[in-house]
C-alpha cells in the first residue's frame, strides 16, 4: 500500500519534499523549489530505488550553496527517507 510523507528541508534552496513510497521502495519524490534540472534529475533517478540504498547514496553530501555549507538537497532527502524507516 502506497504511503506519502511531506518533509520540510532545512538550510537548502528546496522548500518541500513530497515522497510516495510502498514498503521500502520509492515510488515518487516531488521536490518543490531548488535547482529545477537537478531536482527533476534526482527525482527520476530515485524512482524505484530501495529507501536504504537511496539513503546510503545521498547522506552526507554537502553543498556550498546551502545556508550552513553542511548539507544539501540530496542530504536533506536522505533525512526525509530516514524518517520513514
C-alpha positions as protocol buffer text, in pm:
chain_id: "A"
residue {
  index: 1
  type: UNK
  ca { x: 0 y: 0 z: 0 }
}
residue {
  index: 2
  type: UNK
  ca { x: 145 y: 335 z: -103 }
}
residue {
  index: 3
  type: UNK
  ca { x: 208 y: 594 z: 165 }
}
residue {
  index: 4
  type: UNK
  ca { x: 311 y: 957 z: 142 }
}
residue {
  index: 5
  type: UNK
  ca { x: 511 y: 1188 z: 363 }
}
residue {
  index: 6
  type: UNK
  ca { x: 575 y: 1560 z: 340 }
}
residue {
  index: 7
  type: UNK
  ca { x: 915 y: 1678 z: 461 }
}
residue {
  index: 8
  type: UNK
  ca { x: 1030 y: 2038 z: 506 }
}
residue {
  index: 9
  type: UNK
  ca { x: 1407 y: 2058 z: 447 }
}
residue {
  index: 10
  type: UNK
  ca { x: 1634 y: 2298 z: 634 }
}
residue {
  index: 11
  type: UNK
  ca { x: 1917 y: 2524 z: 514 }
}
residue {
  index: 12
  type: UNK
  ca { x: 1873 y: 2448 z: 142 }
}
residue {
  index: 13
  type: UNK
  ca { x: 1705 y: 2606 z: -161 }
}
residue {
  index: 14
  type: UNK
  ca { x: 1431 y: 2345 z: -191 }
}
residue {
  index: 15
  type: UNK
  ca { x: 1128 y: 2412 z: 28 }
}
residue {
  index: 16
  type: UNK
  ca { x: 934 y: 2087 z: 47 }
}
residue {
  index: 17
  type: UNK
  ca { x: 955 y: 1718 z: -47 }
}
residue {
  index: 18
  type: UNK
  ca { x: 651 y: 1503 z: -112 }
}
residue {
  index: 19
  type: UNK
  ca { x: 765 y: 1140 z: -107 }
}
residue {
  index: 20
  type: UNK
  ca { x: 546 y: 848 z: -208 }
}
residue {
  index: 21
  type: UNK
  ca { x: 668 y: 501 z: -118 }
}
residue {
  index: 22
  type: UNK
  ca { x: 544 y: 143 z: -98 }
}
residue {
  index: 23
  type: UNK
  ca { x: 708 y: -75 z: 166 }
}
residue {
  index: 24
  type: UNK
  ca { x: 1078 y: 4 z: 114 }
}
residue {
  index: 25
  type: UNK
  ca { x: 1057 y: 129 z: -247 }
}
residue {
  index: 26
  type: UNK
  ca { x: 1044 y: 495 z: -351 }
}
residue {
  index: 27
  type: UNK
  ca { x: 757 y: 549 z: -593 }
}
residue {
  index: 28
  type: UNK
  ca { x: 792 y: 925 z: -643 }
}
residue {
  index: 29
  type: UNK
  ca { x: 967 y: 1228 z: -498 }
}
residue {
  index: 30
  type: UNK
  ca { x: 829 y: 1570 z: -582 }
}
residue {
  index: 31
  type: UNK
  ca { x: 1078 y: 1841 z: -486 }
}
residue {
  index: 32
  type: UNK
  ca { x: 941 y: 2192 z: -456 }
}
residue {
  index: 33
  type: UNK
  ca { x: 1197 y: 2467 z: -502 }
}
residue {
  index: 34
  type: UNK
  ca { x: 1566 y: 2423 z: -563 }
}
residue {
  index: 35
  type: UNK
  ca { x: 1751 y: 2394 z: -893 }
}
residue {
  index: 36
  type: UNK
  ca { x: 1489 y: 2265 z: -1142 }
}
residue {
  index: 37
  type: UNK
  ca { x: 1714 y: 2043 z: -1354 }
}
residue {
  index: 38
  type: UNK
  ca { x: 1896 y: 1890 z: -1060 }
}
residue {
  index: 39
  type: UNK
  ca { x: 1584 y: 1822 z: -857 }
}
residue {
  index: 40
  type: UNK
  ca { x: 1399 y: 1668 z: -1154 }
}
residue {
  index: 41
  type: UNK
  ca { x: 1701 y: 1451 z: -1234 }
}
residue {
  index: 42
  type: UNK
  ca { x: 1734 y: 1342 z: -873 }
}
residue {
  index: 43
  type: UNK
  ca { x: 1363 y: 1258 z: -854 }
}
residue {
  index: 44
  type: UNK
  ca { x: 1383 y: 1048 z: -1171 }
}
residue {
  index: 45
  type: UNK
  ca { x: 1692 y: 860 z: -1051 }
}
residue {
  index: 46
  type: UNK
  ca { x: 1537 y: 772 z: -715 }
}
residue {
  index: 47
  type: UNK
  ca { x: 1210 y: 630 z: -852 }
}
residue {
  index: 48
  type: UNK
  ca { x: 1202 y: 256 z: -794 }
}
residue {
  index: 49
  type: UNK
  ca { x: 1504 y: 258 z: -562 }
}
residue {
  index: 50
  type: UNK
  ca { x: 1506 y: 97 z: -220 }
}
residue {
  index: 51
  type: UNK
  ca { x: 1492 y: 357 z: 55 }
}
residue {
  index: 52
  type: UNK
  ca { x: 1803 y: 222 z: 231 }
}
residue {
  index: 53
  type: UNK
  ca { x: 2005 y: 238 z: -94 }
}
residue {
  index: 54
  type: UNK
  ca { x: 1895 y: 598 z: -158 }
}
residue {
  index: 55
  type: UNK
  ca { x: 1992 y: 697 z: 198 }
}
residue {
  index: 56
  type: UNK
  ca { x: 2338 y: 544 z: 159 }
}
residue {
  index: 57
  type: UNK
  ca { x: 2394 y: 730 z: -170 }
}
residue {
  index: 58
  type: UNK
  ca { x: 2267 y: 1071 z: -55 }
}
residue {
  index: 59
  type: UNK
  ca { x: 2355 y: 1118 z: 312 }
}
residue {
  index: 60
  type: UNK
  ca { x: 2643 y: 1346 z: 393 }
}
residue {
  index: 61
  type: UNK
  ca { x: 2655 y: 1528 z: 58 }
}
residue {
  index: 62
  type: UNK
  ca { x: 2737 y: 1894 z: 119 }
}
residue {
  index: 63
  type: UNK
  ca { x: 2654 y: 2195 z: -96 }
}
residue {
  index: 64
  type: UNK
  ca { x: 2846 y: 2520 z: -59 }
}
residue {
  index: 65
  type: UNK
  ca { x: 2523 y: 2697 z: -159 }
}
residue {
  index: 66
  type: UNK
  ca { x: 2337 y: 2570 z: 147 }
}
residue {
  index: 67
  type: UNK
  ca { x: 2284 y: 2819 z: 427 }
}
residue {
  index: 68
  type: UNK
  ca { x: 2534 y: 2647 z: 657 }
}
residue {
  index: 69
  type: UNK
  ca { x: 2752 y: 2467 z: 400 }
}
residue {
  index: 70
  type: UNK
  ca { x: 2698 y: 2140 z: 588 }
}
residue {
  index: 71
  type: UNK
  ca { x: 2402 y: 1992 z: 398 }
}
residue {
  index: 72
  type: UNK
  ca { x: 2246 y: 1977 z: 52 }
}
residue {
  index: 73
  type: UNK
  ca { x: 1915 y: 1888 z: -111 }
}
residue {
  index: 74
  type: UNK
  ca { x: 2030 y: 1525 z: -153 }
}
residue {
  index: 75
  type: UNK
  ca { x: 2139 y: 1513 z: 213 }
}
residue {
  index: 76
  type: UNK
  ca { x: 1802 y: 1654 z: 319 }
}
residue {
  index: 77
  type: UNK
  ca { x: 1625 y: 1390 z: 109 }
}
residue {
  index: 78
  type: UNK
  ca { x: 1826 y: 1126 z: 299 }
}
residue {
  index: 79
  type: UNK
  ca { x: 1696 y: 1273 z: 625 }
}
residue {
  index: 80
  type: UNK
  ca { x: 1340 y: 1264 z: 490 }
}
residue {
  index: 81
  type: UNK
  ca { x: 1386 y: 900 z: 391 }
}
residue {
  index: 82
  type: UNK
  ca { x: 1534 y: 816 z: 732 }
}
residue {
  index: 83
  type: UNK
  ca { x: 1214 y: 947 z: 890 }
}
residue {
  index: 84
  type: UNK
  ca { x: 1027 y: 671 z: 703 }
}
residue {
  index: 85
  type: UNK
  ca { x: 1244 y: 377 z: 807 }
}
